[in-house]
Amino acid sequence: MLFNAISYLCTLFEHMKRQILYLIAIVLLFSSCGEYNKILKSQDYELKYEYAKKYFEQKKYSRAYTLFSELATIYKGTERAEEVLYLLARSYYLAKDYISSGQYFTTYYTNYPKGQYTELARFYAGYGYYLDSPEPALDQSGTYKALEELQLFLEYYPTSERAEEAQNILISLQEKLVEKEYLNAKLYYNLGSYMGNNYESAVITAQNALKDYPYTKFREPLSFLILRSKFQEASQSVEEKKADRFRDVIDEYYSYINEYPESPNLKEARRMFNIANKYVKE
């Protein structure tokens, strides 16, 4: 009996302790919200400035950028304007709002081309757009923006300690653009002769990708897709065009095997060559 009573009291105590902690957390939360709302309504900009920096240090970035946004207008033209604008951009960046941060970083380095944080602003503008860059199958406007910003960063700061990282990111972004073109070319190939000659579009798309990015890791699959597309176009052509188009397939075959003599696609490439060769000999 005594043991059961003690056990019950311990359980009750633990439950009460959790409830008390929960209530304390609620009180602190409302107290914090009340404090923040007072700061928002305050006309004491010095106080807002101190709290904006405090919230930034506490990683409460949405509160920080809300205050810094107002202060950027208030302190425009003053000694604090530069720091406030940079911290505004940095707050958005750390809150993972990379579009807004990129806009403010750009505003910063435009207004302060030789400012204290200009190198960082240029780097993080590009890096933020890079982090926001979508999957290859989606629209790549953000990728182009990241490329633009990071290329400018390297032009201005070629010896920066972040230059190598920026260069590696540029390569990664370029590969994403090539992959996008590769997917587009494959789509054209899969459409075949549906509502037109999509094989030709596949060839043009792949060739343009190779021209723009000759050292891409997608070079081999793009080259093979060109060969396959030309072969399918020739196979589905009217008789009077087949011979010329299969000659083009043979030329493409030799270019492909010369560059990729150990490709896993050699068997398929050879099959296409043999068929093409029959038409040319005839």
Short mmCIF file of the C-alpha atoms (twelve columns), coordinates in Angstrom:
data_MODEL
# 
_entry.id   MODEL 
# 
loop_
_atom_site.group_PDB 
_atom_site.id 
_atom_site.type_symbol 
_atom_site.label_atom_id 
_atom_site.label_alt_id 
_atom_site.label_comp_id 
_atom_site.label_asym_id 
_atom_site.label_seq_id 
_atom_site.Cartn_x 
_atom_site.Cartn_y 
_atom_site.Cartn_z 
_atom_site.pdbx_PDB_model_num 
ATOM 1   C CA . MET A 1   0.000  0.000  0.000    1 
ATOM 2   C CA . LEU A 2   2.707  2.449  1.006    1 
ATOM 3   C CA . PHE A 3   4.713  1.676  -2.129   1 
ATOM 4   C CA . ASN A 4   1.674  2.258  -4.333   1 
ATOM 5   C CA . ALA A 5   0.955  5.565  -2.595   1 
ATOM 6   C CA . ILE A 6   4.548  6.741  -3.065   1 
ATOM 7   C CA . SER A 7   4.480  5.677  -6.704   1 
ATOM 8   C CA . TYR A 8   1.217  7.565  -7.229   1 
ATOM 9   C CA . LEU A 9   2.627  10.706 -5.577   1 
ATOM 10  C CA . CYS A 10  5.772  10.556 -7.712   1 
ATOM 11  C CA . THR A 11  3.683  10.253 -10.864  1 
ATOM 12  C CA . LEU A 12  1.489  13.125 -9.759   1 
ATOM 13  C CA . PHE A 13  4.534  15.241 -8.976   1 
ATOM 14  C CA . GLU A 14  6.065  14.599 -12.401  1 
ATOM 15  C CA . HIS A 15  2.782  15.513 -14.068  1 
ATOM 16  C CA . MET A 16  2.519  18.730 -12.048  1 
ATOM 17  C CA . LYS A 17  6.142  19.593 -12.850  1 
ATOM 18  C CA . ARG A 18  5.495  19.217 -16.570  1 
ATOM 19  C CA . GLN A 19  2.392  21.365 -16.284  1 
ATOM 20  C CA . ILE A 20  4.318  24.070 -14.439  1 
ATOM 21  C CA . LEU A 21  7.110  24.041 -17.027  1 
ATOM 22  C CA . TYR A 22  4.532  24.263 -19.780  1 
ATOM 23  C CA . LEU A 23  2.876  27.249 -18.100  1 
ATOM 24  C CA . ILE A 24  6.230  28.944 -17.632  1 
ATOM 25  C CA . ALA A 25  6.997  28.442 -21.329  1 
ATOM 26  C CA . ILE A 26  3.621  29.936 -22.277  1 
ATOM 27  C CA . VAL A 27  4.213  32.941 -20.019  1 
ATOM 28  C CA . LEU A 28  7.679  33.494 -21.464  1 
ATOM 29  C CA . LEU A 29  6.342  33.192 -24.992  1 
ATOM 30  C CA . PHE A 30  3.622  35.763 -24.460  1 
ATOM 31  C CA . SER A 31  6.048  37.955 -22.573  1 
ATOM 32  C CA . SER A 32  8.465  37.744 -25.509  1 
ATOM 33  C CA . CYS A 33  5.695  38.499 -28.014  1 
ATOM 34  C CA . GLY A 34  4.544  41.394 -25.888  1 
ATOM 35  C CA . GLU A 35  8.070  42.772 -25.764  1 
ATOM 36  C CA . TYR A 36  8.467  42.417 -29.524  1 
ATOM 37  C CA . ASN A 37  5.145  44.141 -30.222  1 
ATOM 38  C CA . LYS A 38  6.162  47.042 -27.994  1 
ATOM 39  C CA . ILE A 39  9.428  47.372 -29.895  1 
ATOM 40  C CA . LEU A 40  7.569  47.343 -33.221  1 
ATOM 41  C CA . LYS A 41  5.304  50.184 -32.106  1 
ATOM 42  C CA . SER A 42  8.090  52.191 -30.499  1 
ATOM 43  C CA . GLN A 43  9.358  55.418 -32.035  1 
ATOM 44  C CA . ASP A 44  12.668 54.977 -30.230  1 
ATOM 45  C CA . TYR A 45  14.827 53.966 -33.182  1 
ATOM 46  C CA . GLU A 46  17.918 53.566 -31.061  1 
ATOM 47  C CA . LEU A 47  16.023 50.971 -29.045  1 
ATOM 48  C CA . LYS A 48  14.814 49.271 -32.238  1 
ATOM 49  C CA . TYR A 49  18.370 49.148 -33.505  1 
ATOM 50  C CA . GLU A 50  19.594 47.460 -30.324  1 
ATOM 51  C CA . TYR A 51  16.746 44.942 -30.379  1 
ATOM 52  C CA . ALA A 52  17.234 44.212 -34.081  1 
ATOM 53  C CA . LYS A 53  20.852 43.268 -33.371  1 
ATOM 54  C CA . LYS A 54  19.767 41.324 -30.288  1 
ATOM 55  C CA . TYR A 55  17.210 39.317 -32.283  1 
ATOM 56  C CA . PHE A 56  19.832 38.704 -34.971  1 
ATOM 57  C CA . GLU A 57  22.265 37.306 -32.398  1 
ATOM 58  C CA . GLN A 58  19.461 35.171 -30.936  1 
ATOM 59  C CA . LYS A 59  18.769 33.786 -34.432  1 
ATOM 60  C CA . LYS A 60  15.271 35.252 -34.452  1 
ATOM 61  C CA . TYR A 61  15.776 36.345 -38.016  1 
ATOM 62  C CA . SER A 62  12.201 37.189 -38.988  1 
ATOM 63  C CA . ARG A 63  12.036 39.670 -36.103  1 
ATOM 64  C CA . ALA A 64  15.465 40.992 -36.996  1 
ATOM 65  C CA . TYR A 65  14.714 41.654 -40.658  1 
ATOM 66  C CA . THR A 66  11.356 43.243 -39.801  1 
ATOM 67  C CA . LEU A 67  13.121 45.794 -37.597  1 
ATOM 68  C CA . PHE A 68  16.113 46.234 -39.904  1 
ATOM 69  C CA . SER A 69  13.757 46.853 -42.817  1 
ATOM 70  C CA . GLU A 70  12.256 49.853 -41.044  1 
ATOM 71  C CA . LEU A 71  15.625 51.050 -39.803  1 
ATOM 72  C CA . ALA A 72  17.134 50.900 -43.310  1 
ATOM 73  C CA . THR A 73  14.809 53.746 -44.277  1 
ATOM 74  C CA . ILE A 74  15.263 55.649 -41.018  1 
ATOM 75  C CA . TYR A 75  19.068 55.482 -41.072  1 
ATOM 76  C CA . LYS A 76  19.486 56.114 -44.807  1 
ATOM 77  C CA . GLY A 77  22.330 58.581 -45.308  1 
ATOM 78  C CA . THR A 78  23.712 58.082 -41.801  1 
ATOM 79  C CA . GLU A 79  26.779 56.226 -40.540  1 
ATOM 80  C CA . ARG A 80  24.634 53.258 -39.560  1 
ATOM 81  C CA . ALA A 81  22.969 52.838 -42.942  1 
ATOM 82  C CA . GLU A 82  25.643 50.500 -44.329  1 
ATOM 83  C CA . GLU A 83  25.621 48.079 -41.388  1 
ATOM 84  C CA . VAL A 84  21.817 48.051 -41.159  1 
ATOM 85  C CA . LEU A 85  21.427 47.264 -44.863  1 
ATOM 86  C CA . TYR A 86  23.950 44.426 -44.682  1 
ATOM 87  C CA . LEU A 87  22.360 42.934 -41.559  1 
ATOM 88  C CA . LEU A 88  18.956 43.217 -43.223  1 
ATOM 89  C CA . ALA A 89  20.226 41.167 -46.164  1 
ATOM 90  C CA . ARG A 90  21.993 38.730 -43.871  1 
ATOM 91  C CA . SER A 91  18.853 38.234 -41.756  1 
ATOM 92  C CA . TYR A 92  16.828 37.283 -44.821  1 
ATOM 93  C CA . TYR A 93  19.634 34.974 -45.928  1 
ATOM 94  C CA . LEU A 94  19.797 33.167 -42.574  1 
ATOM 95  C CA . ALA A 95  15.998 32.917 -42.591  1 
ATOM 96  C CA . LYS A 96  16.454 31.084 -45.922  1 
ATOM 97  C CA . ASP A 97  14.556 33.709 -47.889  1 
ATOM 98  C CA . TYR A 98  17.223 33.768 -50.583  1 
ATOM 99  C CA . ILE A 99  15.280 35.839 -53.099  1 
ATOM 100 C CA . SER A 100 14.839 38.732 -50.664  1 
ATOM 101 C CA . SER A 101 18.384 38.404 -49.343  1 
ATOM 102 C CA . GLY A 102 19.764 38.471 -52.889  1 
ATOM 103 C CA . GLN A 103 17.872 41.682 -53.625  1 
ATOM 104 C CA . TYR A 104 19.188 43.369 -50.482  1 
ATOM 105 C CA . PHE A 105 22.752 42.110 -50.963  1 
ATOM 106 C CA . THR A 106 22.614 43.554 -54.483  1 
ATOM 107 C CA . THR A 107 21.292 46.844 -53.130  1 
ATOM 108 C CA . TYR A 108 24.113 46.858 -50.595  1 
ATOM 109 C CA . TYR A 109 27.016 46.353 -53.010  1 
ATOM 110 C CA . THR A 110 25.429 48.759 -55.495  1 
ATOM 111 C CA . ASN A 111 25.183 51.482 -52.837  1 
ATOM 112 C CA . TYR A 112 28.519 50.621 -51.255  1 
ATOM 113 C CA . PRO A 113 30.833 49.344 -54.019  1 
ATOM 114 C CA . LYS A 114 33.826 49.667 -51.675  1 
ATOM 115 C CA . GLY A 115 31.974 49.062 -48.437  1 
ATOM 116 C CA . GLN A 116 33.060 47.040 -45.440  1 
ATOM 117 C CA . TYR A 117 30.861 44.070 -46.409  1 
ATOM 118 C CA . THR A 118 30.914 44.358 -50.220  1 
ATOM 119 C CA . GLU A 119 32.905 41.176 -50.851  1 
ATOM 120 C CA . LEU A 120 30.613 39.199 -48.558  1 
ATOM 121 C CA . ALA A 121 27.497 40.758 -50.082  1 
ATOM 122 C CA . ARG A 122 28.562 39.803 -53.595  1 
ATOM 123 C CA . PHE A 123 29.375 36.253 -52.537  1 
ATOM 124 C CA . TYR A 124 26.212 35.659 -50.508  1 
ATOM 125 C CA . ALA A 125 24.011 37.156 -53.209  1 
ATOM 126 C CA . GLY A 126 25.205 34.444 -55.579  1 
ATOM 127 C CA . TYR A 127 25.374 31.726 -52.947  1 
ATOM 128 C CA . GLY A 128 21.802 32.391 -51.856  1 
ATOM 129 C CA . TYR A 129 20.498 32.110 -55.417  1 
ATOM 130 C CA . TYR A 130 22.524 28.901 -55.729  1 
ATOM 131 C CA . LEU A 131 20.843 27.444 -52.638  1 
ATOM 132 C CA . ASP A 132 17.475 28.459 -54.076  1 
ATOM 133 C CA . SER A 133 18.242 26.972 -57.493  1 
ATOM 134 C CA . PRO A 134 15.568 24.387 -58.416  1 
ATOM 135 C CA . GLU A 135 15.846 20.850 -59.774  1 
ATOM 136 C CA . PRO A 136 17.036 20.599 -63.419  1 
ATOM 137 C CA . ALA A 137 13.572 19.746 -64.745  1 
ATOM 138 C CA . LEU A 138 12.152 23.064 -63.468  1 
ATOM 139 C CA . ASP A 139 12.588 26.650 -64.659  1 
ATOM 140 C CA . GLN A 140 16.236 27.679 -64.233  1 
ATOM 141 C CA . SER A 141 15.882 31.460 -63.883  1 
ATOM 142 C CA . GLY A 142 17.337 31.259 -60.378  1 
ATOM 143 C CA . THR A 143 20.294 29.236 -61.650  1 
ATOM 144 C CA . TYR A 144 21.102 31.891 -64.242  1 
ATOM 145 C CA . LYS A 145 20.880 34.548 -61.533  1 
ATOM 146 C CA . ALA A 146 23.288 32.599 -59.316  1 
ATOM 147 C CA . LEU A 147 25.717 32.207 -62.221  1 
ATOM 148 C CA . GLU A 148 25.582 35.914 -62.968  1 
ATOM 149 C CA . GLU A 149 26.239 36.941 -59.373  1 
ATOM 150 C CA . LEU A 150 29.062 34.453 -58.768  1 
ATOM 151 C CA . GLN A 151 30.775 35.307 -62.048  1 
ATOM 152 C CA . LEU A 152 30.722 38.963 -61.024  1 
ATOM 153 C CA . PHE A 153 32.085 37.996 -57.609  1 
ATOM 154 C CA . LEU A 154 35.047 36.227 -59.234  1 
ATOM 155 C CA . GLU A 155 35.664 39.185 -61.531  1 
ATOM 156 C CA . TYR A 156 35.830 41.561 -58.581  1 
ATOM 157 C CA . TYR A 157 37.575 39.219 -56.136  1 
ATOM 158 C CA . PRO A 158 39.625 36.656 -58.107  1 
ATOM 159 C CA . THR A 159 42.003 36.120 -55.158  1 
ATOM 160 C CA . SER A 160 39.321 35.915 -52.472  1 
ATOM 161 C CA . GLU A 161 39.488 33.035 -50.015  1 
ATOM 162 C CA . ARG A 162 35.991 32.168 -51.317  1 
ATOM 163 C CA . ALA A 163 37.077 32.181 -54.977  1 
ATOM 164 C CA . GLU A 164 37.657 28.425 -55.191  1 
ATOM 165 C CA . GLU A 165 34.290 27.696 -53.596  1 
ATOM 166 C CA . ALA A 166 32.600 30.122 -55.991  1 
ATOM 167 C CA . GLN A 167 34.323 28.456 -58.944  1 
ATOM 168 C CA . ASN A 168 33.162 25.006 -57.837  1 
ATOM 169 C CA . ILE A 169 29.611 26.280 -57.450  1 
ATOM 170 C CA . LEU A 170 29.740 27.770 -60.953  1 
ATOM 171 C CA . ILE A 171 30.679 24.374 -62.361  1 
ATOM 172 C CA . SER A 172 27.834 22.761 -60.418  1 
ATOM 173 C CA . LEU A 173 25.351 25.331 -61.732  1 
ATOM 174 C CA . GLN A 174 26.552 24.899 -65.301  1 
ATOM 175 C CA . GLU A 175 26.126 21.145 -65.013  1 
ATOM 176 C CA . LYS A 176 22.564 21.714 -63.868  1 
ATOM 177 C CA . LEU A 177 21.891 23.785 -66.980  1 
ATOM 178 C CA . VAL A 178 23.394 21.079 -69.175  1 
ATOM 179 C CA . GLU A 179 21.263 18.453 -67.464  1 
ATOM 180 C CA . LYS A 180 18.225 20.632 -68.167  1 
ATOM 181 C CA . GLU A 181 19.132 20.690 -71.867  1 
ATOM 182 C CA . TYR A 182 19.791 16.954 -71.837  1 
ATOM 183 C CA . LEU A 183 16.319 16.357 -70.392  1 
ATOM 184 C CA . ASN A 184 14.837 18.635 -73.045  1 
ATOM 185 C CA . ALA A 185 16.664 16.754 -75.784  1 
ATOM 186 C CA . LYS A 186 15.446 13.419 -74.399  1 
ATOM 187 C CA . LEU A 187 11.914 14.762 -74.342  1 
ATOM 188 C CA . TYR A 188 12.165 15.684 -78.021  1 
ATOM 189 C CA . TYR A 189 13.585 12.234 -78.753  1 
ATOM 190 C CA . ASN A 190 10.744 10.518 -76.893  1 
ATOM 191 C CA . LEU A 191 8.180  12.591 -78.796  1 
ATOM 192 C CA . GLY A 192 9.666  11.201 -82.013  1 
ATOM 193 C CA . SER A 193 7.663  12.217 -85.057  1 
ATOM 194 C CA . TYR A 194 4.645  13.322 -83.064  1 
ATOM 195 C CA . MET A 195 3.355  16.538 -84.672  1 
ATOM 196 C CA . GLY A 196 6.605  17.092 -86.533  1 
ATOM 197 C CA . ASN A 197 10.246 16.065 -86.659  1 
ATOM 198 C CA . ASN A 198 11.211 16.108 -82.993  1 
ATOM 199 C CA . TYR A 199 14.383 14.127 -83.686  1 
ATOM 200 C CA . GLU A 200 15.846 17.165 -85.398  1 
ATOM 201 C CA . SER A 201 14.950 19.276 -82.355  1 
ATOM 202 C CA . ALA A 202 16.654 16.710 -80.125  1 
ATOM 203 C CA . VAL A 203 19.825 16.942 -82.228  1 
ATOM 204 C CA . ILE A 204 19.867 20.741 -82.222  1 
ATOM 205 C CA . THR A 205 19.229 20.962 -78.462  1 
ATOM 206 C CA . ALA A 206 21.987 18.450 -77.666  1 
ATOM 207 C CA . GLN A 207 24.459 20.058 -80.079  1 
ATOM 208 C CA . ASN A 208 23.858 23.503 -78.587  1 
ATOM 209 C CA . ALA A 209 24.455 22.136 -75.093  1 
ATOM 210 C CA . LEU A 210 27.773 20.626 -76.202  1 
ATOM 211 C CA . LYS A 211 28.749 23.857 -77.906  1 
ATOM 212 C CA . ASP A 212 28.008 25.943 -74.812  1 
ATOM 213 C CA . TYR A 213 29.505 23.463 -72.323  1 
ATOM 214 C CA . PRO A 214 32.074 21.304 -74.152  1 
ATOM 215 C CA . TYR A 215 33.594 19.851 -70.959  1 
ATOM 216 C CA . THR A 216 30.374 18.793 -69.280  1 
ATOM 217 C CA . LYS A 217 30.011 15.410 -67.600  1 
ATOM 218 C CA . PHE A 218 26.940 14.936 -69.832  1 
ATOM 219 C CA . ARG A 219 29.055 15.047 -72.981  1 
ATOM 220 C CA . GLU A 220 28.896 11.294 -73.660  1 
ATOM 221 C CA . PRO A 221 25.105 10.859 -73.123  1 
ATOM 222 C CA . LEU A 222 24.446 13.984 -75.193  1 
ATOM 223 C CA . SER A 223 26.661 12.666 -78.002  1 
ATOM 224 C CA . PHE A 224 24.947 9.293  -77.943  1 
ATOM 225 C CA . LEU A 225 21.530 10.933 -77.984  1 
ATOM 226 C CA . ILE A 226 22.554 12.838 -81.111  1 
ATOM 227 C CA . LEU A 227 23.536 9.551  -82.768  1 
ATOM 228 C CA . ARG A 228 20.274 7.870  -81.752  1 
ATOM 229 C CA . SER A 229 18.193 10.830 -82.890  1 
ATOM 230 C CA . LYS A 230 19.864 10.945 -86.300  1 
ATOM 231 C CA . PHE A 231 19.387 7.210  -86.668  1 
ATOM 232 C CA . GLN A 232 15.674 7.399  -85.838  1 
ATOM 233 C CA . GLU A 233 15.205 10.367 -88.152  1 
ATOM 234 C CA . ALA A 234 16.890 8.466  -90.983  1 
ATOM 235 C CA . SER A 235 14.927 5.271  -90.288  1 
ATOM 236 C CA . GLN A 236 11.608 7.092  -90.462  1 
ATOM 237 C CA . SER A 237 12.457 9.185  -93.529  1 
ATOM 238 C CA . VAL A 238 10.970 8.744  -96.953  1 
ATOM 239 C CA . GLU A 239 13.061 6.497  -99.222  1 
ATOM 240 C CA . GLU A 240 14.674 9.283  -101.264 1 
ATOM 241 C CA . LYS A 241 16.115 10.874 -98.104  1 
ATOM 242 C CA . LYS A 242 17.283 7.759  -96.320  1 
ATOM 243 C CA . ALA A 243 20.651 7.342  -98.001  1 
ATOM 244 C CA . ASP A 244 21.832 10.890 -97.214  1 
ATOM 245 C CA . ARG A 245 20.558 10.744 -93.671  1 
ATOM 246 C CA . PHE A 246 22.117 7.364  -92.995  1 
ATOM 247 C CA . ARG A 247 25.445 8.742  -94.270  1 
ATOM 248 C CA . ASP A 248 25.090 11.386 -91.600  1 
ATOM 249 C CA . VAL A 249 24.453 8.590  -89.072  1 
ATOM 250 C CA . ILE A 250 27.675 6.865  -90.150  1 
ATOM 251 C CA . ASP A 251 29.668 10.094 -89.773  1 
ATOM 252 C CA . GLU A 252 28.158 10.588 -86.334  1 
ATOM 253 C CA . TYR A 253 28.987 6.985  -85.416  1 
ATOM 254 C CA . TYR A 254 32.678 7.420  -86.242  1 
ATOM 255 C CA . SER A 255 32.837 10.672 -84.278  1 
ATOM 256 C CA . TYR A 256 31.237 8.948  -81.328  1 
ATOM 257 C CA . ILE A 257 33.423 5.827  -81.198  1 
ATOM 258 C CA . ASN A 258 36.588 7.885  -81.733  1 
ATOM 259 C CA . GLU A 259 35.777 9.949  -78.675  1 
ATOM 260 C CA . TYR A 260 34.309 7.101  -76.600  1 
ATOM 261 C CA . PRO A 261 36.017 3.869  -77.672  1 
ATOM 262 C CA . GLU A 262 35.062 2.151  -74.417  1 
ATOM 263 C CA . SER A 263 31.521 3.455  -74.082  1 
ATOM 264 C CA . PRO A 264 28.912 1.057  -72.636  1 
ATOM 265 C CA . ASN A 265 26.750 2.045  -75.620  1 
ATOM 266 C CA . LEU A 266 29.150 0.688  -78.247  1 
ATOM 267 C CA . LYS A 267 27.016 -2.390 -78.978  1 
ATOM 268 C CA . GLU A 268 23.957 -0.241 -79.693  1 
ATOM 269 C CA . ALA A 269 26.041 2.229  -81.687  1 
ATOM 270 C CA . ARG A 270 27.440 -0.618 -83.784  1 
ATOM 271 C CA . ARG A 271 23.940 -1.939 -84.459  1 
ATOM 272 C CA . MET A 272 22.849 1.445  -85.787  1 
ATOM 273 C CA . PHE A 273 26.005 1.680  -87.882  1 
ATOM 274 C CA . ASN A 274 25.380 -1.725 -89.491  1 
ATOM 275 C CA . ILE A 275 21.839 -0.789 -90.475  1 
ATOM 276 C CA . ALA A 276 22.969 2.580  -91.801  1 
ATOM 277 C CA . ASN A 277 25.755 0.948  -93.773  1 
ATOM 278 C CA . LYS A 278 23.298 -1.282 -95.641  1 
ATOM 279 C CA . TYR A 279 21.338 1.730  -96.885  1 
ATOM 280 C CA . VAL A 280 24.459 3.575  -97.961  1 
ATOM 281 C CA . LYS A 281 25.849 0.567  -99.852  1 
ATOM 282 C CA . GLU A 282 22.577 0.092  -101.636 1 
# 
